[in-house]
Amino acid sequence: MTKEEELHLRENIRYLIRHVKQKRLNEENVLRSIVRSLVEYETKALEEATTPDVDPTPNKSTGINVLEDLLKKIVPILEDDFKLLTTDPVQRQSFRSHIVKAVVNTLTPVEANNDAVEDAGSESIEEVIDIDIGDADEDKFIDIRTDAEKTADEEPEDPRDQFGAGLESEDQTGRNMAYNTFKKIESNIIDAYELLSNEEDQELFYDYLIANVKLYFDKFENELAGSVPEPSNQAYDMAKGEEGGMEPAPEGPTPDEVEFGL
């Protein structure tokens, strides 16, 4: 091969090398562009999924819309006070029972209240009719105390007892906390309910309020249960159980002792 041919061959080889490098560079640029597009797409999708909807579409039911606004006000209060009760789960169960009962009592339909009053009134009339007039003369005692003296002698009733009526067996700490908590949210509940005059809205508001209060209490209880237990295995459990009770293994001979036969 002549020197001229050798130079020509080397020039061709350089050209091929440059061509291969350029082709590989172009392929890398195309691949990077594809990867960059995929990353941008996934990032945008993730942001859209995690960004809260600041202008949610209202529910079709006015009752549910009003309830959602109410829950935003009362759930943080319920959570804070519920999570203060950490001595015994019974306290939290009592708190929960009294809150739910108070909500039910507050939002008992007016029709049911009216029916109850009418029934009570009719029963009292029948009882009065059945009473023997002569029985009224049996008690001739005349109380000469002044109103102030009568008031002083009467022991004032604890409003918490009336609040917990029907749940006397429940924990008193939970009842007392529930009493204070409900005073904070009672007006919010009443004001929200009184906005609704449509019977269907009232029923939805009532049913979903009770359900959501219970579900949020379940959520709070689960959060208080602590973190997920750490996974373990048999070897770790055995070592942990023997920790502190194992005698140290005897040390072997040192290299010097082996060398000199000691």
C-alpha positions as a Python dict, from the first residue, in 0.01 Angstrom:
ca = {
    (1, 'M'): (0, 0, 0),
    (2, 'T'): (137, 333, -102),
    (3, 'K'): (158, 622, 133),
    (4, 'E'): (-110, 805, -62),
    (5, 'E'): (-347, 510, -29),
    (6, 'E'): (-274, 485, 341),
    (7, 'L'): (-360, 854, 391),
    (8, 'H'): (-679, 810, 191),
    (9, 'L'): (-777, 510, 404),
    (10, 'R'): (-714, 698, 727),
    (11, 'E'): (-923, 988, 604),
    (12, 'N'): (-1210, 752, 527),
    (13, 'I'): (-1181, 594, 870),
    (14, 'R'): (-1192, 938, 1038),
    (15, 'Y'): (-1498, 1023, 831),
    (16, 'L'): (-1673, 702, 938),
    (17, 'I'): (-1587, 764, 1303),
    (18, 'R'): (-1722, 1119, 1286),
    (19, 'H'): (-2033, 991, 1110),
    (20, 'V'): (-2095, 721, 1372),
    (21, 'K'): (-2039, 969, 1659),
    (22, 'Q'): (-2274, 1222, 1502),
    (23, 'K'): (-2539, 957, 1445),
    (24, 'R'): (-2509, 839, 1805),
    (25, 'L'): (-2527, 1199, 1929),
    (26, 'N'): (-2840, 1261, 1724),
    (27, 'E'): (-3000, 946, 1864),
    (28, 'E'): (-2913, 1053, 2218),
    (29, 'N'): (-3063, 1397, 2158),
    (30, 'V'): (-3382, 1239, 2025),
    (31, 'L'): (-3398, 1005, 2324),
    (32, 'R'): (-3338, 1290, 2567),
    (33, 'S'): (-3614, 1490, 2402),
    (34, 'I'): (-3855, 1198, 2437),
    (35, 'V'): (-3759, 1145, 2802),
    (36, 'R'): (-3791, 1516, 2874),
    (37, 'S'): (-4140, 1521, 2721),
    (38, 'L'): (-4246, 1221, 2927),
    (39, 'V'): (-4112, 1377, 3248),
    (40, 'E'): (-4292, 1705, 3177),
    (41, 'Y'): (-4616, 1519, 3106),
    (42, 'E'): (-4596, 1311, 3424),
    (43, 'T'): (-4503, 1615, 3633),
    (44, 'K'): (-4799, 1812, 3500),
    (45, 'A'): (-5035, 1520, 3562),
    (46, 'L'): (-4905, 1484, 3917),
    (47, 'E'): (-4948, 1854, 3989),
    (48, 'E'): (-5303, 1848, 3858),
    (49, 'A'): (-5381, 1545, 4077),
    (50, 'T'): (-5239, 1699, 4396),
    (51, 'T'): (-5348, 2059, 4349),
    (52, 'P'): (-5666, 2120, 4554),
    (53, 'D'): (-5971, 2231, 4368),
    (54, 'V'): (-6021, 2587, 4490),
    (55, 'D'): (-6351, 2616, 4311),
    (56, 'P'): (-6526, 2279, 4346),
    (57, 'T'): (-6849, 2214, 4164),
    (58, 'P'): (-7135, 2247, 4415),
    (59, 'N'): (-7332, 1936, 4502),
    (60, 'K'): (-7674, 1899, 4346),
    (61, 'S'): (-7827, 1907, 4695),
    (62, 'T'): (-7838, 2235, 4885),
    (63, 'G'): (-7853, 2035, 5207),
    (64, 'I'): (-7521, 1864, 5129),
    (65, 'N'): (-7360, 2193, 5027),
    (66, 'V'): (-7461, 2352, 5358),
    (67, 'L'): (-7342, 2044, 5547),
    (68, 'E'): (-7002, 2052, 5376),
    (69, 'D'): (-6956, 2412, 5483),
    (70, 'L'): (-7058, 2320, 5838),
    (71, 'L'): (-6814, 2027, 5858),
    (72, 'K'): (-6526, 2257, 5769),
    (73, 'K'): (-6609, 2455, 6084),
    (74, 'I'): (-6683, 2183, 6337),
    (75, 'V'): (-6458, 1888, 6243),
    (76, 'P'): (-6131, 2060, 6350),
    (77, 'I'): (-6289, 2140, 6688),
    (78, 'L'): (-6410, 1783, 6734),
    (79, 'E'): (-6069, 1647, 6636),
    (80, 'D'): (-5872, 1869, 6873),
    (81, 'D'): (-6088, 1790, 7175),
    (82, 'F'): (-6126, 1419, 7092),
    (83, 'K'): (-5750, 1371, 7071),
    (84, 'L'): (-5701, 1523, 7417),
    (85, 'L'): (-5858, 1210, 7566),
    (86, 'T'): (-5563, 974, 7574),
    (87, 'T'): (-5581, 811, 7918),
    (88, 'D'): (-5840, 548, 7827),
    (89, 'P'): (-6031, 460, 7506),
    (90, 'V'): (-6347, 456, 7719),
    (91, 'Q'): (-6316, 834, 7753),
    (92, 'R'): (-6315, 877, 7376),
    (93, 'Q'): (-6608, 639, 7334),
    (94, 'S'): (-6803, 839, 7592),
    (95, 'F'): (-6710, 1164, 7417),
    (96, 'R'): (-6825, 1023, 7086),
    (97, 'S'): (-7155, 888, 7221),
    (98, 'H'): (-7246, 1215, 7391),
    (99, 'I'): (-7163, 1427, 7085),
    (100, 'V'): (-7370, 1209, 6852),
    (101, 'K'): (-7658, 1205, 7101),
    (102, 'A'): (-7643, 1583, 7137),
    (103, 'V'): (-7652, 1630, 6760),
    (104, 'V'): (-7952, 1399, 6732),
    (105, 'N'): (-8134, 1577, 7013),
    (106, 'T'): (-8060, 1918, 6861),
    (107, 'L'): (-8184, 1827, 6515),
    (108, 'T'): (-8482, 1614, 6608),
    (109, 'P'): (-8749, 1697, 6347),
    (110, 'V'): (-9002, 1952, 6465),
    (111, 'E'): (-9287, 1718, 6371),
    (112, 'A'): (-9157, 1453, 6609),
    (113, 'N'): (-9131, 1709, 6887),
    (114, 'N'): (-9486, 1826, 6826),
    (115, 'D'): (-9616, 1469, 6826),
    (116, 'A'): (-9434, 1400, 7151),
    (117, 'V'): (-9582, 1710, 7312),
    (118, 'E'): (-9932, 1616, 7198),
    (119, 'D'): (-9896, 1262, 7328),
    (120, 'A'): (-9760, 1385, 7660),
    (121, 'G'): (-10044, 1635, 7688),
    (122, 'S'): (-10315, 1377, 7623),
    (123, 'E'): (-10162, 1136, 7875),
    (124, 'S'): (-10145, 1404, 8143),
    (125, 'I'): (-10512, 1488, 8089),
    (126, 'E'): (-10612, 1123, 8126),
    (127, 'E'): (-10401, 1095, 8438),
    (128, 'V'): (-10568, 1403, 8587),
    (129, 'I'): (-10912, 1262, 8508),
    (130, 'D'): (-10827, 933, 8679),
    (131, 'I'): (-10702, 1100, 8998),
    (132, 'D'): (-10933, 1082, 9295),
    (133, 'I'): (-11017, 1434, 9405),
    (134, 'G'): (-10998, 1325, 9766),
    (135, 'D'): (-10627, 1248, 9733),
    (136, 'A'): (-10552, 1621, 9711),
    (137, 'D'): (-10645, 1664, 10078),
    (138, 'E'): (-10393, 1413, 10205),
    (139, 'D'): (-10103, 1661, 10210),
    (140, 'K'): (-10187, 1954, 10436),
    (141, 'F'): (-9830, 2075, 10477),
    (142, 'I'): (-9788, 2449, 10418),
    (143, 'D'): (-9437, 2554, 10321),
    (144, 'I'): (-9372, 2898, 10480),
    (145, 'R'): (-9017, 2941, 10346),
    (146, 'T'): (-8941, 3240, 10130),
    (147, 'D'): (-8843, 3191, 9768),
    (148, 'A'): (-8484, 3278, 9855),
    (149, 'E'): (-8477, 3012, 10127),
    (150, 'K'): (-8627, 2754, 9894),
    (151, 'T'): (-8365, 2834, 9631),
    (152, 'A'): (-8085, 2812, 9888),
    (153, 'D'): (-8206, 2471, 10005),
    (154, 'E'): (-8232, 2333, 9654),
    (155, 'E'): (-7911, 2183, 9520),
    (156, 'P'): (-7841, 2331, 9175),
    (157, 'E'): (-7857, 2076, 8894),
    (158, 'D'): (-7538, 2019, 8700),
    (159, 'P'): (-7617, 2097, 8335),
    (160, 'R'): (-7375, 1821, 8235),
    (161, 'D'): (-7605, 1568, 8401),
    (162, 'Q'): (-7891, 1680, 8180),
    (163, 'F'): (-7657, 1677, 7879),
    (164, 'G'): (-7565, 1315, 7950),
    (165, 'A'): (-7915, 1198, 8039),
    (166, 'G'): (-7969, 849, 7905),
    (167, 'L'): (-7594, 775, 7900),
    (168, 'E'): (-7529, 779, 8273),
    (169, 'S'): (-7314, 466, 8254),
    (170, 'E'): (-7065, 637, 8024),
    (171, 'D'): (-6731, 779, 8138),
    (172, 'Q'): (-6777, 1116, 8307),
    (173, 'T'): (-6456, 1267, 8171),
    (174, 'G'): (-6566, 1200, 7815),
    (175, 'R'): (-6909, 1340, 7897),
    (176, 'N'): (-6768, 1659, 8045),
    (177, 'M'): (-6538, 1715, 7748),
    (178, 'A'): (-6823, 1648, 7508),
    (179, 'Y'): (-7040, 1901, 7694),
    (180, 'N'): (-6779, 2176, 7652),
    (181, 'T'): (-6710, 2081, 7291),
    (182, 'F'): (-7073, 2078, 7190),
    (183, 'K'): (-7122, 2427, 7333),
    (184, 'K'): (-6859, 2542, 7082),
    (185, 'I'): (-7034, 2391, 6779),
    (186, 'E'): (-7402, 2385, 6875),
    (187, 'S'): (-7486, 2727, 6732),
    (188, 'N'): (-7307, 2640, 6406),
    (189, 'I'): (-7519, 2327, 6367),
    (190, 'I'): (-7845, 2503, 6446),
    (191, 'D'): (-7769, 2800, 6219),
    (192, 'A'): (-7682, 2572, 5928),
    (193, 'Y'): (-7992, 2355, 5973),
    (194, 'E'): (-8222, 2655, 5999),
    (195, 'L'): (-8106, 2773, 5657),
    (196, 'L'): (-8292, 2480, 5505),
    (197, 'S'): (-8667, 2481, 5461),
    (198, 'N'): (-8690, 2208, 5198),
    (199, 'E'): (-8782, 1879, 5365),
    (200, 'E'): (-8550, 1673, 5142),
    (201, 'D'): (-8257, 1906, 5215),
    (202, 'Q'): (-8327, 1879, 5587),
    (203, 'E'): (-8334, 1499, 5577),
    (204, 'L'): (-8010, 1478, 5377),
    (205, 'F'): (-7841, 1727, 5607),
    (206, 'Y'): (-7952, 1535, 5917),
    (207, 'D'): (-7861, 1187, 5791),
    (208, 'Y'): (-7526, 1283, 5641),
    (209, 'L'): (-7427, 1494, 5943),
    (210, 'I'): (-7472, 1199, 6181),
    (211, 'A'): (-7291, 964, 5941),
    (212, 'N'): (-6999, 1202, 5888),
    (213, 'V'): (-6955, 1277, 6257),
    (214, 'K'): (-6927, 902, 6324),
    (215, 'L'): (-6690, 848, 6031),
    (216, 'Y'): (-6463, 1132, 6142),
    (217, 'F'): (-6452, 986, 6493),
    (218, 'D'): (-6343, 654, 6337),
    (219, 'K'): (-6072, 841, 6148),
    (220, 'F'): (-5949, 1018, 6462),
    (221, 'E'): (-5939, 690, 6655),
    (222, 'N'): (-5733, 524, 6383),
    (223, 'E'): (-5490, 815, 6385),
    (224, 'L'): (-5447, 779, 6762),
    (225, 'A'): (-5375, 407, 6724),
    (226, 'G'): (-5016, 491, 6631),
    (227, 'S'): (-4794, 404, 6341),
    (228, 'V'): (-4791, 70, 6159),
    (229, 'P'): (-4595, -193, 6358),
    (230, 'E'): (-4242, -246, 6235),
    (231, 'P'): (-4199, -578, 6049),
    (232, 'S'): (-3988, -835, 6232),
    (233, 'N'): (-3868, -1192, 6191),
    (234, 'Q'): (-3800, -1495, 6410),
    (235, 'A'): (-3424, -1440, 6432),
    (236, 'Y'): (-3470, -1083, 6558),
    (237, 'D'): (-3737, -1187, 6808),
    (238, 'M'): (-3515, -1464, 6948),
    (239, 'A'): (-3215, -1233, 6975),
    (240, 'K'): (-3426, -962, 7138),
    (241, 'G'): (-3568, -1208, 7387),
    (242, 'E'): (-3225, -1335, 7487),
    (243, 'E'): (-3071, -988, 7504),
    (244, 'G'): (-2912, -932, 7839),
    (245, 'G'): (-2949, -1296, 7941),
    (246, 'M'): (-2670, -1442, 7725),
    (247, 'E'): (-2322, -1494, 7867),
    (248, 'P'): (-2040, -1365, 7651),
    (249, 'A'): (-1875, -1635, 7438),
    (250, 'P'): (-1529, -1740, 7558),
    (251, 'E'): (-1252, -1573, 7367),
    (252, 'G'): (-1028, -1791, 7154),
    (253, 'P'): (-647, -1807, 7184),
    (254, 'T'): (-451, -1513, 7062),
    (255, 'P'): (-215, -1550, 6763),
    (256, 'D'): (86, -1539, 7003),
    (257, 'E'): (-61, -1818, 7212),
    (258, 'V'): (-110, -2032, 6904),
    (259, 'E'): (241, -1965, 6780),
    (260, 'F'): (406, -2064, 7108),
    (261, 'G'): (167, -2350, 7183),
    (262, 'L'): (16, -2182, 7487),
}
